[in-house]
Amino acid sequence: MRGGIPICFPQFGNCGSLEQHGFARNKMWSIDNDPPPLHPSDSDGKVFVDLLLSPAEEDLKCWPHCFEFRLRVSLGMNGDLAMISRIRNIDAKPFNFSFAYHTYLSVSDISEVRIEGLETLDYLDNLCQRERFTEQGDAITFESEVDRIYLGSPNIIAVIDHEKKRTFVIKKEGLPDVVVWNPWEKKSKSMTDLGDEEYKQMLCVDGAAIERQITLKPGEEWTGRLELSVVPSSYCSDDLDHFRS
Ligand SMILES: O=P(O)(O)OC[C@H]1O[C@@H](O)[C@H](O)[C@@H](O)[C@@H]1O
């Protein structure tokens, strides 16, 4: 089954010696009953759960670094979803990692969707051995398979679904890159957990840190935040200012 927001950590994709997208997404996390405090605005008016991932012995064999990964998932009264990841190095030596919130969005029809906020950026094309290109379009639209890592993106991205007349607003912090992925027809047919036609109703837009790995020295902590809101598509670019503030 595909969907949700799998966490890609400590590796994105197959660039490294670990399993695709790292081990975090395949682990059982525990409930963190006593997490270090966050800002009150991360709790007020929200329901949330705090989760903890620590490396198991088998993880340390393939990635020999001791860490604590704390994840808060919260839902606001208005339906906004927020995810806060805090990764701490509790080892005696530094380590590097890549990260992505592999966010599956449900869309009416991929051909009717456009992404704003990535225009003019450079991207690495996973379909061309991660060759670097510059985005030329005014907005990103879809008519074939797309698998790209946009680099140095703004902290707010809009995914506009014309048919449903709704816009996903993705706000992020600590996550300079954005992955855009749709497998399209041929690849969908080769995927056992995606129906042949289901690529039409999905789009992955991930807040990520991939091009430049995050380095944590002993005792250091990194935070990566993602917020997902849905607004009516009467939305226009000026409305982004509301989210920027
Ligand atoms: O099948 P997986 O491991 O969940 O990965 C799905 C896709 O995830 C995307 O983020 C990658 O850019 C694609 O290359 C990959 O195919």
The ligand as a MOL file (V3000), in Angstrom:
LIG
                    3D

  0  0  0     0  0            999 V3000
M  V30 BEGIN CTAB
M  V30 COUNTS 16 16 0 0 0
M  V30 BEGIN ATOM
M  V30 1 O 9.1720 2.7660 -4.2670 0
M  V30 2 P 9.7760 3.6880 -3.2270 0
M  V30 3 O 11.0140 3.1000 -2.6190 0
M  V30 4 O 8.7740 4.0960 -2.1940 0
M  V30 5 O 10.2360 4.9710 -3.9770 0
M  V30 6 C 9.3350 5.6730 -4.7490 0
M  V30 7 C 9.9940 6.8550 -5.4210 0
M  V30 8 O 10.3380 7.7920 -4.4390 0
M  V30 9 C 10.7690 9.0240 -4.9820 0
M  V30 10 O 10.9870 9.9330 -3.9590 0
M  V30 11 C 12.0400 8.7880 -5.7330 0
M  V30 12 O 12.5270 10.0040 -6.2580 0
M  V30 13 C 11.7740 7.7850 -6.8390 0
M  V30 14 O 12.9690 7.5180 -7.5490 0
M  V30 15 C 11.2080 6.5100 -6.2520 0
M  V30 16 O 10.8530 5.6290 -7.3010 0
M  V30 END ATOM
M  V30 BEGIN BOND
M  V30 1 2 1 2
M  V30 2 1 2 3
M  V30 3 1 2 4
M  V30 4 1 2 5
M  V30 5 1 5 6
M  V30 6 1 6 7
M  V30 7 1 7 8
M  V30 8 1 7 15
M  V30 9 1 8 9
M  V30 10 1 9 10
M  V30 11 1 9 11
M  V30 12 1 11 12
M  V30 13 1 11 13
M  V30 14 1 13 14
M  V30 15 1 13 15
M  V30 16 1 15 16
M  V30 END BOND
M  V30 END CTAB
M  END
